[in-house]
C-alpha cells in the first residue's frame, strides 16, 4: 500500500481548516500534491533538490530546500505544519521549537503514520507462519514511535489523537509477492520457499470467501499537537496578520 494513502476524512482532521496555509515536511511530491488538490496553500520543505525542483511546477506549492531543524522563514507564518511518515527522520529536539516558531497562535503540528494492523486473525496466522522461518518477520519499524515526542513537548502542551482504519485488497498473488519480498525469502532454497508459498496459499484459501479477495488492514495513526509560544527561548513578535486563523 502507498504510504501516502490518506482517507479524505483523516486528511480533513489533520489539516483542521479549509484552505489553510501549511508547511509540509516532505520526502517526495505526493503529499504536497494531495494537499494542494484539497485546496491548501503549501510551503513544502525538503532537503532533496530533485524533489524541490519537481514541486516548483505544482499549483499552490512553494518548495523550500531546507530541513525543519532550521526553518528559513519568518515566525508566525502557518496555520498547520504537517508531516506524514517522516517525523523520525528529524532531530526533534532541534525541529520542534523551530516548528512552534513558525506556527500562528492557535495553530497545530499534525503528524501521521500508516502502519499494518496485525490484530485481524488471518494476519496473525500469516505472521506466525513466517516467524517459523524468521522470528523478526513482519515486525517492521515504521518510525511511529517518534509520535511520542509530541506528547512530551513543552512547545505543544495539548495533543489530540485519532486512528483511522484503512483497507488494502489483497489477491492470492499479492500475498505470495508479499512473502517473496520478506528478507527471510532470500535465506530459503527453492524447495523451502515453494513449501512456504504453498502454506501461505492454503492460508489464503481458508480465510477468503468464495469470489472475494482478502483485505489487509492498516491503521493510520494521527496526532494534532497545538502550539504554545510560552516556552520559546527567543522572542516571537506577533504581527496583526498572525493573530487570527480563518475558519
PASEBA-1860 file (N, C-alpha, C; in nm, 3 decimals):
! residues 247
1> XXXXXXXX> 0.084/-0.120/0.000/0.000/0.000/0.000/0.087/0.124/0.000 ~ 0.046/0.225/-0.076/0.116/0.352/-0.074/0.107/0.415/0.063 ~ 0.221/0.461/0.112/0.220/0.524/0.244/0.162/0.665/0.240 ~ 0.122/0.709/0.122/0.050/0.836/0.110/-0.100/0.814/0.091 ~ -0.146/0.690/0.120/-0.288/0.659/0.106/-0.364/0.714/0.226 ~ -0.405/0.839/0.215/-0.471/0.907/0.326/-0.620/0.921/0.297 ~ -0.708/0.862/0.377/-0.852/0.882/0.356/-0.887/1.030/0.370 ~ -0.986/1.075/0.293/-1.024/1.216/0.296/-1.063/1.260/0.436
9> XXXXXXXX> -1.133/1.173/0.511/-1.174/1.208/0.647/-1.053/1.234/0.735 ~ -0.950/1.150/0.720/-0.829/1.167/0.800/-0.755/1.294/0.761 ~ -0.747/1.321/0.632/-0.676/1.440/0.587/-0.747/1.566/0.637 ~ -0.880/1.566/0.636/-0.954/1.680/0.689/-0.926/1.700/0.837 ~ -0.917/1.591/0.910/-0.891/1.600/1.054/-0.751/1.656/1.080 ~ -0.656/1.611/1.002/-0.517/1.651/1.022/-0.491/1.796/0.980 ~ -0.557/1.840/0.874/-0.532/1.976/0.823/-0.622/2.080/0.888 ~ -0.723/2.037/0.962/-0.807/2.118/1.052/-0.898/2.215/0.977
17> XXXXXXXX> -0.839/2.305/0.898/-0.917/2.412/0.834/-0.919/2.396/0.682 ~ -1.023/2.448/0.620/-1.027/2.454/0.474/-0.937/2.568/0.426 ~ -0.863/2.542/0.319/-0.779/2.646/0.261/-0.672/2.698/0.355 ~ -0.612/2.610/0.433/-0.509/2.651/0.529/-0.378/2.685/0.459 ~ -0.302/2.771/0.524/-0.162/2.794/0.483/-0.077/2.697/0.562 ~ -0.007/2.609/0.491/0.057/2.496/0.556/0.206/2.488/0.524 ~ 0.281/2.435/0.621/0.418/2.392/0.599/0.417/2.240/0.602 ~ 0.457/2.176/0.492/0.459/2.030/0.484/0.604/1.982/0.483
25> XXXXXXXX> 0.635/1.887/0.569/0.769/1.827/0.575/0.765/1.702/0.488 ~ 0.836/1.704/0.376/0.814/1.602/0.273/0.944/1.537/0.227 ~ 0.927/1.416/0.171/1.038/1.345/0.110/1.016/1.320/-0.038 ~ 0.891/1.344/-0.086/0.860/1.331/-0.228/0.749/1.428/-0.262 ~ 0.694/1.415/-0.381/0.596/1.514/-0.428/0.452/1.475/-0.397 ~ 0.428/1.353/-0.351/0.290/1.304/-0.339/0.208/1.385/-0.238 ~ 0.262/1.407/-0.118/0.184/1.476/-0.015/0.155/1.621/-0.053 ~ 0.253/1.700/-0.099/0.217/1.838/-0.139/0.112/1.843/-0.249
33> XXXXXXXX> 0.118/1.751/-0.344/0.016/1.747/-0.449/-0.121/1.719/-0.390 ~ -0.126/1.626/-0.296/-0.255/1.593/-0.233/-0.308/1.713/-0.155 ~ -0.223/1.782/-0.083/-0.266/1.897/-0.004/-0.311/2.011/-0.095 ~ -0.239/2.033/-0.203/-0.277/2.136/-0.298/-0.412/2.105/-0.361 ~ -0.433/1.979/-0.397/-0.559/1.939/-0.459/-0.676/1.956/-0.362 ~ -0.647/1.950/-0.232/-0.751/1.968/-0.131/-0.778/2.116/-0.103 ~ -0.706/2.207/-0.170/-0.733/2.349/-0.158/-0.644/2.425/-0.064 ~ -0.539/2.362/-0.012/-0.448/2.429/0.080/-0.334/2.498/0.004
41> XXXXXXXX> -0.278/2.601/0.065/-0.158/2.667/0.013/-0.040/2.612/0.091 ~ 0.058/2.556/0.020/0.159/2.473/0.083/0.299/2.526/0.057 ~ 0.376/2.538/0.164/0.521/2.551/0.154/0.577/2.414/0.190 ~ 0.645/2.350/0.095/0.695/2.215/0.114/0.845/2.218/0.142 ~ 0.883/2.178/0.262/1.024/2.181/0.300/1.085/2.042/0.278 ~ 1.194/2.038/0.204/1.262/1.913/0.173/1.411/1.941/0.160 ~ 1.493/1.841/0.192/1.637/1.857/0.173/1.685/1.787/0.046 ~ 1.590/1.749/-0.041/1.623/1.684/-0.167/1.599/1.783/-0.282
49> XXXXXXXX> 1.706/1.820/-0.350/1.697/1.922/-0.455/1.609/1.877/-0.571 ~ 1.612/1.748/-0.605/1.531/1.698/-0.716/1.382/1.709/-0.683 ~ 1.346/1.678/-0.559/1.206/1.690/-0.518/1.162/1.835/-0.521 ~ 1.248/1.923/-0.472/1.216/2.066/-0.473/1.194/2.116/-0.615 ~ 1.274/2.070/-0.709/1.261/2.113/-0.848/1.127/2.067/-0.906 ~ 1.086/1.945/-0.876/0.959/1.895/-0.926/0.842/1.972/-0.868 ~ 0.852/2.011/-0.741/0.742/2.081/-0.675/0.726/2.224/-0.723 ~ 0.828/2.278/-0.786/0.820/2.416/-0.832/0.716/2.434/-0.941
57> XXXXXXXX> 0.667/2.323/-0.998/0.568/2.330/-1.105/0.427/2.295/-1.057 ~ 0.409/2.276/-0.926/0.279/2.236/-0.872/0.205/2.359/-0.822 ~ 0.079/2.372/-0.863/-0.002/2.487/-0.821/-0.015/2.493/-0.669 ~ -0.007/2.614/-0.615/-0.023/2.643/-0.473/0.080/2.573/-0.386 ~ 0.193/2.530/-0.445/0.302/2.468/-0.368/0.430/2.547/-0.392 ~ 0.494/2.590/-0.284/0.623/2.658/-0.291/0.727/2.567/-0.227 ~ 0.825/2.517/-0.302/0.928/2.432/-0.241/1.029/2.514/-0.163 ~ 1.079/2.456/-0.056/1.179/2.521/0.029/1.288/2.418/0.057
65> XXXXXXXX> 1.408/2.442/0.004/1.517/2.347/0.019/1.584/2.373/0.154 ~ 1.545/2.294/0.253/1.594/2.314/0.390/1.551/2.193/0.472 ~ 1.576/2.202/0.602/1.532/2.099/0.695/1.455/2.166/0.809 ~ 1.366/2.091/0.875/1.285/2.151/0.981/1.364/2.187/1.107 ~ 1.487/2.139/1.117/1.569/2.181/1.231/1.612/2.328/1.219 ~ 1.600/2.386/1.101/1.635/2.527/1.079/1.546/2.581/0.968 ~ 1.424/2.618/1.002/1.327/2.663/0.902/1.357/2.808/0.864 ~ 1.393/2.836/0.739/1.433/2.971/0.698/1.315/3.060/0.659
73> XXXXXXXX> 1.220/3.076/0.752/1.106/3.165/0.728/1.087/3.253/0.850 ~ 1.013/3.361/0.832/0.976/3.444/0.946/0.883/3.365/1.038 ~ 0.871/3.407/1.164/0.779/3.339/1.256/0.634/3.367/1.221 ~ 0.546/3.288/1.280/0.401/3.307/1.272/0.354/3.309/1.126 ~ 0.393/3.206/1.050/0.361/3.203/0.907/0.251/3.103/0.870 ~ 0.228/3.001/0.952/0.144/2.890/0.908/0.037/2.855/1.011 ~ -0.079/2.813/0.961/-0.182/2.759/1.048/-0.151/2.615/1.091 ~ -0.094/2.539/0.997/-0.068/2.396/1.021/0.069/2.360/0.967
81> XXXXXXXX> 0.143/2.281/1.044/0.260/2.210/0.995/0.221/2.063/0.989 ~ 0.249/1.997/0.875/0.206/1.858/0.861/0.322/1.772/0.813 ~ 0.336/1.656/0.878/0.441/1.560/0.845/0.379/1.420/0.842 ~ 0.388/1.352/0.728/0.335/1.216/0.716/0.449/1.117/0.695 ~ 0.460/1.021/0.784/0.551/0.908/0.770/0.699/0.949/0.776 ~ 0.729/1.069/0.830/0.867/1.116/0.824/0.919/1.177/0.954 ~ 0.840/1.183/1.057/0.882/1.254/1.178/1.012/1.197/1.235 ~ 1.033/1.067/1.222/1.152/1.003/1.278/1.279/1.035/1.200
89> XXXXXXXX> 1.268/1.101/1.086/1.386/1.137/1.008/1.455/1.263/1.062 ~ 1.394/1.331/1.159/1.444/1.461/1.201/1.493/1.457/1.346 ~ 1.582/1.551/1.378/1.625/1.574/1.515/1.516/1.656/1.582 ~ 1.428/1.592/1.655/1.310/1.661/1.708/1.344/1.758/1.819 ~ 1.454/1.737/1.889/1.496/1.836/1.990/1.520/1.971/1.924 ~ 1.575/1.969/1.803/1.600/2.094/1.731/1.481/2.138/1.648 ~ 1.406/2.042/1.593/1.299/2.076/1.500/1.174/2.129/1.568 ~ 1.135/2.075/1.682/1.008/2.114/1.742/1.002/2.262/1.780
97> XXXXXXXX> 1.107/2.320/1.841/1.098/2.464/1.866/1.093/2.547/1.738 ~ 1.159/2.500/1.632/1.153/2.570/1.504/1.012/2.566/1.446 ~ 0.947/2.452/1.456/0.812/2.439/1.402/0.713/2.517/1.486 ~ 0.734/2.522/1.616/0.649/2.606/1.702/0.664/2.753/1.665 ~ 0.785/2.793/1.632/0.813/2.934/1.600/0.736/2.980/1.477 ~ 0.722/2.893/1.377/0.660/2.935/1.251/0.509/2.917/1.250 ~ 0.453/2.856/1.356/0.308/2.839/1.364/0.243/2.964/1.423 ~ 0.126/2.996/1.373/0.047/3.105/1.429/-0.016/3.061/1.561
105> XXXXXXXX> -0.047/3.154/1.650/-0.120/3.117/1.772/-0.249/3.043/1.738 ~ -0.272/2.934/1.808/-0.388/2.851/1.778/-0.364/2.748/1.670 ~ -0.242/2.746/1.612/-0.210/2.650/1.508/-0.162/2.518/1.565 ~ -0.141/2.422/1.477/-0.101/2.289/1.525/0.000/2.223/1.432 ~ 0.076/2.134/1.492/0.164/2.043/1.420/0.092/1.909/1.411 ~ 0.062/1.867/1.289/-0.004/1.739/1.266/0.097/1.639/1.211 ~ 0.085/1.515/1.256/0.175/1.409/1.211/0.096/1.279/1.201 ~ 0.134/1.195/1.106/0.062/1.070/1.087/0.156/0.960/1.038
113> XXXXXXXX> 0.116/0.836/1.069/0.189/0.718/1.023/0.088/0.611/0.984 ~ 0.113/0.548/0.871/0.033/0.435/0.826/0.107/0.307/0.862 ~ 0.047/0.226/0.948/0.111/0.102/0.992/0.016/-0.015/0.972 ~ 0.072/-0.132/0.949/-0.013/-0.250/0.930/-0.079/-0.288/1.063 ~ -0.205/-0.327/1.056/-0.281/-0.369/1.174/-0.279/-0.521/1.180 ~ -0.205/-0.576/1.275/-0.189/-0.721/1.285/-0.292/-0.785/1.378 ~ -0.399/-0.711/1.413/-0.498/-0.766/1.505/-0.599/-0.858/1.437 ~ -0.607/-0.852/1.303/-0.701/-0.937/1.229/-0.650/-1.081/1.231
121> XXXXXXXX> -0.738/-1.179/1.257/-0.691/-1.318/1.276/-0.607/-1.373/1.162 ~ -0.648/-1.351/1.036/-0.571/-1.412/0.928/-0.432/-1.349/0.916 ~ -0.417/-1.223/0.953/-0.286/-1.159/0.951/-0.198/-1.215/1.062 ~ -0.258/-1.241/1.179/-0.182/-1.303/1.288/-0.134/-1.442/1.248 ~ -0.219/-1.516/1.179/-0.178/-1.651/1.136/-0.066/-1.643/1.034 ~ -0.073/-1.546/0.942/0.035/-1.528/0.844/0.166/-1.494/0.914 ~ 0.161/-1.403/1.010/0.282/-1.365/1.083/0.341/-1.485/1.157 ~ 0.256/-1.565/1.221/0.304/-1.682/1.294/0.370/-1.782/1.200
129> XXXXXXXX> 0.312/-1.798/1.079/0.370/-1.889/0.981/0.507/-1.843/0.937 ~ 0.522/-1.713/0.905/0.651/-1.661/0.859/0.755/-1.663/0.969 ~ 0.712/-1.646/1.094/0.808/-1.641/1.205/0.863/-1.778/1.242 ~ 0.811/-1.883/1.182/0.876/-2.014/1.195/1.012/-2.012/1.126 ~ 1.024/-1.928/1.024/1.148/-1.919/0.948/1.233/-1.800/0.991 ~ 1.168/-1.693/1.039/1.240/-1.573/1.080/1.161/-1.507/1.193 ~ 1.211/-1.509/1.317/1.137/-1.450/1.429/1.105/-1.302/1.412 ~ 1.177/-1.233/1.321/1.155/-1.090/1.301/1.063/-1.060/1.183
137> XXXXXXXX> 1.009/-1.164/1.120/0.923/-1.142/1.004/0.801/-1.058/1.040 ~ 0.767/-0.964/0.953/0.650/-0.876/0.970/0.658/-0.796/1.100 ~ 0.780/-0.761/1.139/0.798/-0.676/1.257/0.871/-0.547/1.216 ~ 0.830/-0.490/1.104/0.896/-0.371/1.053/0.883/-0.253/1.147 ~ 0.987/-0.167/1.149/0.986/-0.045/1.229/0.937/0.068/1.140 ~ 0.817/0.116/1.165/0.758/0.220/1.083/0.807/0.360/1.119 ~ 0.866/0.375/1.238/0.909/0.506/1.283/0.804/0.579/1.364 ~ 0.688/0.515/1.386/0.578/0.584/1.452/0.601/0.609/1.601
145> XXXXXXXX> 0.703/0.547/1.659/0.735/0.575/1.799/0.775/0.721/1.818 ~ 0.817/0.786/1.709/0.855/0.928/1.717/0.737/1.017/1.754 ~ 0.614/0.969/1.735/0.497/1.048/1.772/0.495/1.080/1.921 ~ 0.558/0.996/2.002/0.559/1.019/2.146/0.629/1.149/2.182 ~ 0.719/1.195/2.093/0.788/1.321/2.120/0.690/1.437/2.128 ~ 0.579/1.428/2.053/0.479/1.533/2.058/0.405/1.532/2.191 ~ 0.383/1.414/2.247/0.315/1.404/2.375/0.396/1.469/2.487 ~ 0.528/1.473/2.471/0.615/1.519/2.579/0.677/1.656/2.553
153> XXXXXXXX> 0.634/1.724/2.447/0.698/1.851/2.409/0.634/1.969/2.482 ~ 0.717/2.053/2.542/0.666/2.173/2.609/0.615/2.277/2.510 ~ 0.652/2.263/2.384/0.606/2.357/2.282/0.466/2.322/2.231 ~ 0.421/2.201/2.262/0.290/2.153/2.216/0.220/2.084/2.333 ~ 0.169/2.161/2.428/0.118/2.102/2.552/-0.014/2.028/2.539 ~ -0.089/2.052/2.433/-0.217/1.983/2.413/-0.209/1.900/2.285 ~ -0.243/1.772/2.296/-0.231/1.681/2.182/-0.360/1.601/2.167 ~ -0.415/1.598/2.046/-0.528/1.512/2.012/-0.477/1.392/1.933
161> XXXXXXXX> -0.541/1.277/1.951/-0.502/1.157/1.879/-0.625/1.088/1.820 ~ -0.608/1.037/1.698/-0.711/0.955/1.635/-0.644/0.847/1.551 ~ -0.716/0.739/1.531/-0.670/0.633/1.441/-0.780/0.602/1.341 ~ -0.742/0.589/1.215/-0.835/0.559/1.108/-0.799/0.423/1.049 ~ -0.899/0.339/1.024/-0.875/0.210/0.961/-0.871/0.227/0.809 ~ -0.770/0.169/0.747/-0.753/0.173/0.601/-0.735/0.029/0.554 ~ -0.805/-0.007/0.448/-0.800/-0.145/0.398/-0.737/-0.151/0.259 ~ -0.656/-0.254/0.237/-0.599/-0.280/0.105/-0.644/-0.418/0.058
169> XXXXXXXX> -0.702/-0.423/-0.060/-0.743/-0.552/-0.117/-0.619/-0.633/-0.155 ~ -0.619/-0.761/-0.117/-0.504/-0.849/-0.141/-0.551/-0.975/-0.213 ~ -0.496/-0.999/-0.331/-0.525/-1.123/-0.404/-0.428/-1.232/-0.358 ~ -0.450/-1.352/-0.407/-0.360/-1.463/-0.373/-0.218/-1.433/-0.422 ~ -0.208/-1.378/-0.544/-0.077/-1.344/-0.598/-0.011/-1.231/-0.517 ~ -0.093/-1.135/-0.472/-0.038/-1.026/-0.390/0.024/-1.081/-0.263 ~ -0.043/-1.178/-0.201/0.007/-1.233/-0.076/0.137/-1.310/-0.099 ~ 0.143/-1.382/-0.210/0.267/-1.452/-0.244/0.380/-1.353/-0.267
177> XXXXXXXX> 0.350/-1.241/-0.335/0.452/-1.139/-0.359/0.499/-1.076/-0.228 ~ 0.405/-1.057/-0.134/0.442/-1.002/-0.003/0.542/-1.094/0.067 ~ 0.517/-1.226/0.059/0.607/-1.322/0.122/0.743/-1.323/0.053 ~ 0.743/-1.319/-0.080/0.869/-1.317/-0.154/0.953/-1.193/-0.121 ~ 0.885/-1.084/-0.085/0.956/-0.959/-0.054/1.015/-0.958/0.087 ~ 0.977/-1.055/0.170/1.031/-1.062/0.305/1.178/-1.102/0.301 ~ 1.261/-1.046/0.390/1.403/-1.085/0.392/1.425/-1.235/0.409 ~ 1.334/-1.302/0.480/1.352/-1.445/0.502/1.353/-1.524/0.372
185> XXXXXXXX> 1.286/-1.475/0.268/1.277/-1.548/0.141/1.415/-1.568/0.079 ~ 1.506/-1.474/0.104/1.641/-1.484/0.047/1.723/-1.594/0.114 ~ 1.681/-1.638/0.231/1.755/-1.740/0.305/1.700/-1.880/0.286 ~ 1.596/-1.894/0.203/1.536/-2.025/0.177/1.579/-2.075/0.040 ~ 1.598/-2.207/0.028/1.623/-2.262/-0.105/1.490/-2.275/-0.178 ~ 1.495/-2.313/-0.305/1.374/-2.315/-0.387/1.267/-2.407/-0.330 ~ 1.309/-2.523/-0.279/1.212/-2.618/-0.224/1.145/-2.561/-0.099 ~ 1.224/-2.500/-0.011/1.168/-2.443/0.112/1.072/-2.328/0.081
193> XXXXXXXX> 1.113/-2.242/-0.014/1.028/-2.129/-0.050/0.897/-2.178/-0.112 ~ 0.905/-2.278/-0.198/0.784/-2.332/-0.260/0.691/-2.390/-0.153 ~ 0.749/-2.459/-0.055/0.668/-2.516/0.053/0.600/-2.405/0.134 ~ 0.676/-2.300/0.164/0.619/-2.188/0.239/0.507/-2.120/0.160 ~ 0.531/-2.096/0.031/0.429/-2.031/-0.051/0.304/-2.118/-0.063 ~ 0.322/-2.249/-0.064/0.207/-2.338/-0.065/0.125/-2.325/0.063 ~ 0.193/-2.315/0.177/0.123/-2.297/0.304/0.052/-2.162/0.310 ~ 0.117/-2.060/0.254/0.055/-1.927/0.250/-0.069/-1.930/0.161
201> XXXXXXXX> -0.061/-2.001/0.049/-0.177/-2.014/-0.039/-0.292/-2.085/0.031 ~ -0.261/-2.189/0.109/-0.365/-2.259/0.184/-0.428/-2.166/0.288 ~ -0.345/-2.084/0.352/-0.398/-1.988/0.449/-0.493/-1.892/0.380 ~ -0.454/-1.844/0.263/-0.539/-1.751/0.188/-0.673/-1.817/0.153 ~ -0.666/-1.938/0.100/-0.788/-2.006/0.058/-0.881/-2.032/0.175 ~ -0.823/-2.056/0.291/-0.905/-2.083/0.409/-0.965/-1.959/0.470 ~ -0.908/-1.841/0.439/-0.954/-1.717/0.500/-1.049/-1.638/0.413 ~ -1.042/-1.659/0.281/-1.121/-1.576/0.188/-1.255/-1.643/0.157
209> XXXXXXXX> -1.357/-1.561/0.139/-1.487/-1.612/0.096/-1.486/-1.635/-0.054 ~ -1.564/-1.731/-0.102/-1.567/-1.759/-0.247/-1.603/-1.634/-0.328 ~ -1.523/-1.608/-0.432/-1.548/-1.495/-0.520/-1.500/-1.361/-0.467 ~ -1.436/-1.359/-0.351/-1.389/-1.234/-0.292/-1.237/-1.236/-0.278 ~ -1.181/-1.123/-0.237/-1.039/-1.113/-0.204/-1.026/-1.079/-0.057 ~ -0.912/-1.109/-0.001/-0.885/-1.068/0.136/-0.857/-0.918/0.140 ~ -0.875/-0.861/0.257/-0.840/-0.720/0.277/-0.738/-0.711/0.390 ~ -0.627/-0.646/0.359/-0.519/-0.629/0.455/-0.541/-0.497/0.528
217> XXXXXXXX> -0.554/-0.500/0.661/-0.587/-0.378/0.735/-0.464/-0.298/0.775 ~ -0.479/-0.168/0.771/-0.378/-0.076/0.821/-0.443/0.021/0.920 ~ -0.364/0.076/1.008/-0.408/0.184/1.096/-0.332/0.310/1.056 ~ -0.407/0.419/1.036/-0.346/0.549/1.016/-0.349/0.621/1.150 ~ -0.234/0.631/1.214/-0.222/0.696/1.344/-0.202/0.845/1.323 ~ -0.287/0.926/1.385/-0.287/1.071/1.361/-0.274/1.147/1.493 ~ -0.183/1.243/1.494/-0.163/1.331/1.609/-0.182/1.476/1.564 ~ -0.251/1.557/1.647/-0.255/1.702/1.630/-0.203/1.764/1.759
225> XXXXXXXX> -0.090/1.834/1.750/-0.028/1.896/1.867/-0.042/2.048/1.856 ~ -0.108/2.108/1.953/-0.142/2.251/1.948/-0.031/2.335/2.008 ~ 0.009/2.438/1.936/0.130/2.512/1.970/0.110/2.603/2.091 ~ 0.216/2.619/2.168/0.228/2.723/2.270/0.362/2.791/2.251 ~ 0.362/2.926/2.248/0.486/3.000/2.228/0.551/3.041/2.360 ~ 0.493/3.002/2.471/0.542/3.049/2.600/0.681/2.996/2.633 ~ 0.716/2.879/2.581/0.844/2.817/2.618/0.957/2.847/2.520 ~ 0.930/2.923/2.415/1.036/2.955/2.320/1.139/3.046/2.386
233> XXXXXXXX> 1.266/3.017/2.363/1.372/3.093/2.428/1.394/3.228/2.363 ~ 1.363/3.240/2.234/1.377/3.368/2.164/1.243/3.437/2.154 ~ 1.241/3.568/2.146/1.114/3.640/2.137/1.047/3.616/2.003 ~ 0.915/3.605/2.007/0.835/3.592/1.886/0.738/3.708/1.883 ~ 0.750/3.792/1.781/0.664/3.909/1.770/0.546/3.876/1.679 ~ 0.426/3.896/1.730/0.306/3.859/1.658/0.254/3.976/1.576 ~ 0.267/3.969/1.445/0.205/4.072/1.361/0.053/4.055/1.364 ~ -0.019/4.161/1.328/-0.165/4.153/1.328/-0.215/4.037/1.241
241> XXXXXXX> -0.145/4.014/1.130/-0.189/3.909/1.038/-0.170/3.769/1.097 ~ -0.093/3.761/1.205/-0.068/3.629/1.265/-0.157/3.597/1.382 ~ -0.252/3.685/1.414/-0.330/3.664/1.534/-0.462/3.593/1.509 ~ -0.500/3.576/1.384/-0.627/3.514/1.354/-0.608/3.398/1.258 ~ -0.684/3.293/1.282/-0.683/3.178/1.193/-0.819/3.173/1.125 ~ -0.824/3.172/0.991/-0.952/3.171/0.923/-1.026/3.040/0.945 ~ -1.155/3.049/0.967/-1.238/2.930/0.989/-1.316/2.897/0.863
END
